[in-house]
Amino acid sequence: MVELVQCGMHNFPYPFETQKINNNESEKTDEKEIETLSLPPVGVSVRLPDNVLFLEQPKIGRWDFTSKEWKMDRITNVKYDQENKSITFTMDTFYTFAFMQDCYINMPFQSWELRPLGVNNVVLTVTAAITEVQIEVKGDECRLNCAPTENSVLSHIGGQWMNLKALINAMRSVGVNIFVEEDSYKYASINAKNSVAEKAAYEQMALLSSAYAFAWSRWNAESGTEHVVMKVSEHLKTQPVDDEDWKIYMVSSRRAMRLKITEYSDAFSDDLAENSEFHSTFLHMIKDGISEEALERMNQSHFLFIDCMQK
């Protein structure tokens, strides 16, 4: 760049002109053009920010002002120092550049658990492909539970109560994305389910979440696309759920049922549990055997908390 007194700062193109030379035109190229074409590439060395988590070597994109899109060509000699969080590379000229990583690198999840801590208060633990996060929900606000020594990248946003949208934006801004979109199945290898059954399960889990714990079940992958299988337990304590307290439930768009199998059974079976029966919805299935204290908790759940949980 060159500072001009009359009109301030202007872009200084490097090189001045980029031309391609073929064998037929090489004889016509004058000395000035040869000098322009032989200009060395632009070397860039950047220390990556400490407040962003890079789970893999970041890709480098340059902004093409002509086509108005990000491209990855014309960037060479990339060297990544993971320990020192630095990266060096060369470009044929100056570009606006950005560091990129796979948005869905943390998918599919290995496991998840939603556990109540009280009325309108739950904790969600997600063990993703690479990272593990714990999100607490109280009322219509959320916070990331993260000990200061666990992860320096997440610790500066941990412990801060905020609305769900703000939390999603904050976590994505530091490179941690565990939030599934409608089209996530196109970019990540996930266990896709019937959208109607899945949505109904989320809505009814939200209604019950002040009194019931829910968790990932390995049988969900064996039940087909039309059924959602999960572990469920009435849970009125703040301690973790004991293994023997979990029951296996299967939900579809038409009915819900408790299965006979446990998480440690040898094979999947959709046989109905003893002294149980089919119900039209998951909510009616649970309420059929709910305790008075759990029912009171469910009835005390605030609509803003339920709305936050559904999202």
C-alpha positions as CSV (number, residue, x, y, z in Angstrom):
1,M,0.0,0.0,0.0
2,V,1.1,3.6,-0.7
3,E,-0.2,6.6,1.3
4,L,-1.4,9.4,-0.9
5,V,-1.8,12.7,0.9
6,Q,-4.8,13.9,-1.1
7,C,-6.9,10.7,-1.0
8,G,-5.6,8.6,1.8
9,M,-4.8,4.9,1.6
10,H,-5.2,3.0,-1.7
11,N,-4.7,-0.7,-2.6
12,F,-1.3,-1.5,-4.0
13,P,-1.7,-4.5,-6.4
14,Y,1.0,-7.1,-6.3
15,P,2.1,-7.9,-8.9
16,F,1.0,-5.0,-11.1
17,E,-0.3,-7.3,-13.8
18,T,-0.6,-11.0,-14.1
19,Q,-0.3,-12.4,-17.6
20,K,0.1,-15.9,-19.0
21,I,2.8,-16.5,-21.5
22,N,2.9,-19.3,-24.0
23,N,5.7,-20.4,-26.3
24,N,4.4,-18.4,-29.3
25,E,4.2,-15.1,-27.4
26,S,7.4,-15.5,-25.4
27,E,9.4,-13.7,-28.0
28,K,7.2,-10.6,-27.8
29,T,7.5,-10.3,-24.0
30,D,9.5,-7.3,-23.1
31,E,11.8,-7.0,-20.1
32,K,9.3,-5.2,-17.9
33,E,6.7,-8.0,-18.4
34,I,9.4,-10.6,-17.5
35,E,10.3,-8.7,-14.4
36,T,6.6,-8.5,-13.4
37,L,6.0,-12.2,-14.0
38,S,9.1,-13.3,-12.0
39,L,8.1,-11.5,-8.8
40,P,8.3,-13.8,-5.8
41,P,5.2,-15.1,-4.1
42,V,3.8,-13.5,-1.0
43,G,4.8,-15.3,2.1
44,V,2.4,-15.3,5.1
45,S,3.0,-16.5,8.6
46,V,0.2,-16.4,11.1
47,R,-0.2,-17.4,14.7
48,L,-3.7,-18.9,15.2
49,P,-5.8,-17.2,17.9
50,D,-5.8,-18.8,21.3
51,N,-9.6,-18.4,21.7
52,V,-10.4,-20.7,18.8
53,L,-10.2,-24.5,18.9
54,F,-8.8,-26.1,15.7
55,L,-9.6,-29.8,15.8
56,E,-7.7,-30.5,12.6
57,Q,-5.2,-28.7,10.3
58,P,-7.2,-25.7,9.1
59,K,-7.7,-25.2,5.4
60,I,-6.9,-21.8,3.9
61,G,-9.3,-20.1,1.6
62,R,-8.8,-16.8,-0.3
63,W,-11.6,-14.4,-1.3
64,D,-12.0,-14.0,-5.1
65,F,-13.4,-10.5,-5.7
66,T,-14.3,-11.3,-9.3
67,S,-16.5,-14.3,-8.6
68,K,-17.4,-13.2,-5.1
69,E,-16.6,-16.6,-3.5
70,W,-14.0,-18.4,-1.4
71,K,-11.4,-20.4,-3.3
72,M,-8.5,-22.6,-2.2
73,D,-6.3,-22.4,-5.3
74,R,-3.1,-20.2,-5.6
75,I,-2.1,-21.1,-2.0
76,T,1.0,-23.2,-1.7
77,N,3.7,-24.4,0.7
78,V,1.4,-24.7,3.6
79,K,3.1,-25.7,6.9
80,Y,1.2,-26.2,10.1
81,D,2.8,-26.2,13.5
82,Q,0.1,-27.6,15.8
83,E,2.2,-27.3,19.0
84,N,2.8,-23.6,18.5
85,K,-0.5,-22.9,16.8
86,S,1.1,-21.3,13.8
87,I,0.7,-21.7,10.0
88,T,2.8,-20.4,7.1
89,F,2.0,-20.4,3.4
90,T,2.6,-18.5,0.2
91,M,0.2,-16.8,-2.3
92,D,0.8,-15.5,-5.8
93,T,-0.4,-12.1,-4.6
94,F,-2.2,-10.4,-1.7
95,Y,-5.6,-11.8,-0.9
96,T,-8.1,-11.6,1.9
97,F,-7.8,-15.1,3.4
98,A,-9.6,-17.2,6.1
99,F,-8.9,-20.4,8.0
100,M,-11.6,-23.1,7.7
101,Q,-12.4,-26.4,9.3
102,D,-15.1,-29.0,8.8
103,C,-18.3,-27.7,10.4
104,Y,-19.4,-31.3,11.2
105,I,-16.1,-32.7,12.4
106,N,-17.7,-33.5,15.8
107,M,-20.4,-35.7,14.3
108,P,-21.7,-38.3,14.7
109,F,-22.0,-38.2,18.5
110,Q,-20.6,-41.1,20.5
111,S,-23.2,-40.6,23.3
112,W,-25.5,-38.1,25.0
113,E,-27.4,-37.8,28.3
114,L,-30.1,-35.3,29.5
115,R,-30.4,-35.4,33.2
116,P,-32.7,-33.2,35.5
117,L,-31.3,-31.2,38.3
118,G,-34.6,-29.8,39.5
119,V,-37.7,-28.1,38.2
120,N,-36.8,-26.1,35.0
121,N,-33.2,-27.2,35.4
122,V,-31.3,-29.9,33.4
123,V,-27.8,-30.7,32.3
124,L,-27.0,-32.1,28.8
125,T,-23.8,-34.0,28.3
126,V,-22.7,-34.7,24.7
127,T,-19.7,-36.8,23.9
128,A,-19.0,-35.9,20.4
129,A,-16.5,-37.4,17.9
130,I,-13.6,-35.4,19.3
131,T,-14.8,-33.2,22.2
132,E,-17.1,-33.5,25.2
133,V,-19.3,-30.7,26.3
134,Q,-21.7,-30.2,29.1
135,I,-24.5,-27.6,28.8
136,E,-26.8,-26.6,31.7
137,V,-30.2,-25.2,31.1
138,K,-32.1,-23.3,33.7
139,G,-35.3,-21.6,32.7
140,D,-34.8,-20.1,29.3
141,E,-31.1,-19.6,29.7
142,C,-28.1,-21.9,29.1
143,R,-24.5,-22.0,30.1
144,L,-21.5,-24.1,29.1
145,N,-20.1,-25.9,32.2
146,C,-16.3,-26.0,31.8
147,A,-13.7,-26.0,34.5
148,P,-11.0,-23.3,33.8
149,T,-8.2,-25.9,33.6
150,E,-10.1,-28.3,31.2
151,N,-10.0,-26.3,28.0
152,S,-8.5,-22.8,27.7
153,V,-10.5,-22.2,24.5
154,L,-13.9,-23.0,26.1
155,S,-13.2,-21.6,29.5
156,H,-13.7,-18.0,28.5
157,I,-17.3,-18.6,27.5
158,G,-18.0,-21.2,30.2
159,G,-20.1,-20.4,33.2
160,Q,-21.9,-17.5,31.4
161,W,-25.7,-17.6,31.3
162,M,-27.1,-16.7,27.9
163,N,-30.0,-17.5,25.7
164,L,-29.8,-20.5,23.4
165,K,-29.0,-18.6,20.2
166,A,-26.2,-16.7,21.9
167,L,-24.7,-19.9,23.3
168,I,-24.8,-21.6,19.8
169,N,-23.1,-18.5,18.3
170,A,-20.5,-18.4,21.1
171,M,-19.6,-22.1,20.8
172,R,-19.4,-21.9,17.0
173,S,-17.2,-18.8,17.1
174,V,-14.6,-20.7,19.1
175,G,-14.7,-23.7,16.7
176,V,-17.0,-26.1,18.6
177,N,-20.2,-27.1,16.7
178,I,-22.4,-29.8,18.1
179,F,-25.7,-28.4,16.8
180,V,-27.5,-30.4,14.2
181,E,-29.2,-28.6,11.3
182,E,-32.0,-30.0,9.1
183,D,-29.5,-30.8,6.3
184,S,-26.7,-32.1,8.5
185,Y,-27.3,-35.7,7.2
186,K,-25.9,-34.4,3.8
187,Y,-22.5,-33.6,5.3
188,A,-22.0,-36.0,8.2
189,S,-22.5,-39.7,8.7
190,I,-25.4,-39.7,11.1
191,N,-28.2,-42.1,11.9
192,A,-31.1,-40.4,10.1
193,K,-34.6,-41.0,11.6
194,N,-38.2,-40.2,10.5
195,S,-38.5,-36.5,11.0
196,V,-42.0,-36.7,12.4
197,A,-41.1,-39.3,15.0
198,E,-37.9,-37.4,15.9
199,K,-39.7,-34.1,16.4
200,A,-42.4,-35.6,18.5
201,A,-39.8,-37.3,20.7
202,Y,-38.0,-34.0,21.2
203,E,-41.2,-32.2,22.1
204,Q,-42.3,-34.8,24.6
205,M,-38.9,-35.1,26.1
206,A,-38.9,-31.4,26.8
207,L,-42.2,-31.7,28.7
208,L,-40.8,-34.5,30.8
209,S,-37.2,-33.2,31.3
210,S,-37.7,-31.7,34.8
211,A,-38.4,-35.2,36.1
212,Y,-37.0,-37.7,33.7
213,A,-33.5,-38.5,32.4
214,F,-32.9,-39.5,28.8
215,A,-29.8,-41.0,27.2
216,W,-28.4,-42.5,24.0
217,S,-28.9,-46.2,23.4
218,R,-26.8,-48.4,21.2
219,W,-30.1,-50.0,20.0
220,N,-31.1,-46.8,18.2
221,A,-28.8,-47.8,15.3
222,E,-30.5,-51.2,15.1
223,S,-34.1,-50.0,15.1
224,G,-34.5,-48.6,11.5
225,T,-35.3,-45.2,10.3
226,E,-38.9,-45.2,11.5
227,H,-38.2,-45.7,15.2
228,V,-36.2,-43.7,17.8
229,V,-34.8,-45.8,20.7
230,M,-33.5,-44.3,23.9
231,K,-32.8,-45.0,27.5
232,V,-35.3,-43.4,30.0
233,S,-35.5,-43.2,33.8
234,E,-37.6,-41.2,36.2
235,H,-34.9,-39.3,38.1
236,L,-35.6,-36.9,41.0
237,K,-32.1,-36.7,42.4
238,T,-29.1,-34.6,41.2
239,Q,-26.7,-37.6,41.2
240,P,-26.0,-39.6,38.0
241,V,-28.5,-42.3,37.0
242,D,-27.6,-45.8,38.1
243,D,-27.3,-48.3,35.2
244,E,-30.0,-50.6,36.6
245,D,-32.6,-47.7,36.6
246,W,-32.5,-47.2,32.8
247,K,-35.4,-48.6,30.7
248,I,-35.4,-48.9,26.9
249,Y,-38.2,-47.1,25.1
250,M,-39.0,-47.1,21.4
251,V,-41.0,-44.2,19.7
252,S,-42.4,-43.9,16.2
253,S,-44.7,-41.4,14.6
254,R,-47.7,-43.7,15.5
255,R,-47.0,-45.2,18.9
256,A,-44.6,-45.6,21.8
257,M,-43.6,-48.7,23.8
258,R,-41.2,-49.9,26.5
259,L,-39.0,-52.7,25.3
260,K,-38.1,-55.9,27.0
261,I,-34.4,-55.7,26.2
262,T,-31.8,-53.8,28.3
263,E,-28.8,-51.9,27.0
264,Y,-26.6,-55.0,27.7
265,S,-28.8,-57.5,25.9
266,D,-27.1,-59.7,23.3
267,A,-29.4,-58.6,20.4
268,F,-32.0,-56.1,19.5
269,S,-35.7,-57.1,19.9
270,D,-38.8,-55.0,19.7
271,D,-40.7,-57.3,22.1
272,L,-42.9,-55.4,24.6
273,A,-41.8,-55.3,28.2
274,E,-43.8,-57.3,30.7
275,N,-46.8,-55.6,32.3
276,S,-46.6,-52.9,29.6
277,E,-48.6,-51.9,26.6
278,F,-48.6,-49.7,23.5
279,H,-49.5,-46.0,23.8
280,S,-50.3,-43.5,21.1
281,T,-47.6,-41.0,22.3
282,F,-44.4,-41.1,24.3
283,L,-45.9,-38.7,26.8
284,H,-48.9,-40.9,27.5
285,M,-46.6,-43.9,27.8
286,I,-44.5,-42.2,30.5
287,K,-47.5,-40.7,32.4
288,D,-49.0,-44.2,32.7
289,G,-46.4,-45.1,35.3
290,I,-45.3,-41.7,36.6
291,S,-44.9,-41.0,40.3
292,E,-46.8,-38.2,42.1
293,E,-43.6,-36.2,42.7
294,A,-42.5,-36.5,39.1
295,L,-45.9,-35.5,37.9
296,E,-45.8,-32.4,40.1
297,R,-42.4,-31.5,38.7
298,M,-43.7,-31.9,35.2
299,N,-46.7,-29.7,35.8
300,Q,-44.5,-27.0,37.4
301,S,-42.3,-26.8,34.3
302,H,-42.3,-23.2,32.8
303,F,-43.3,-22.8,29.2
304,L,-40.1,-20.8,28.5
305,F,-38.0,-23.7,29.8
306,I,-40.0,-26.2,27.7
307,D,-39.6,-24.0,24.6
308,C,-35.9,-23.8,25.2
309,M,-35.6,-27.5,25.6
310,Q,-37.5,-28.2,22.4
311,K,-35.1,-26.1,20.4
